[in-house]
Amino acid sequence: GRVVDEAGRRLTPESPYRAGARVYYYREPEAETHVPFEERVLHLDEHLLVADKPHFLAVAPAGRFLRETLLVRLKQRTSLDTLVPVHRIDRETAGLVVFSVNPSTRGAYASLFQRREVLKVYEALSVGRPGT
């Protein structure tokens, strides 16, 4: 990886430390396996985008998943640079994910999830009967 300061100058272990300075680490991304399942946009208006996320696709870039994520796919597909997930679901989970389109109304939607005022319904398939 590469470590640089605020001005983009390369830093080494011998570089002097400056209190309060920002340091940026750029790592070489690993090869990502393409997730062969497609997302679907179910709703889009001036405030929200609702997408149906397939199994095995991360919502946002993190860890080893940087490009194969729902957020990156939707930004490429819609050209909406302001898109931000309002909540997340696990990579292995399929389901609806709400994205904020408009930064000025983003906080209102995010706070609904933070205050747990959004009703979430989960469904699962089971072989046999649970508890038997």
PyMOL commands that set and color helices and strands:
alter all, ss='L'
color gray80, all
select helices_A, chain A and resi 70-78+106-114
alter helices_A, ss='H'
color red, helices_A
select strands_A, chain A and resi 2-5+23-26+40-44+48-53+84-85+95-100
alter strands_A, ss='S'
color yellow, strands_A
deselect
rebuild
show_as cartoon
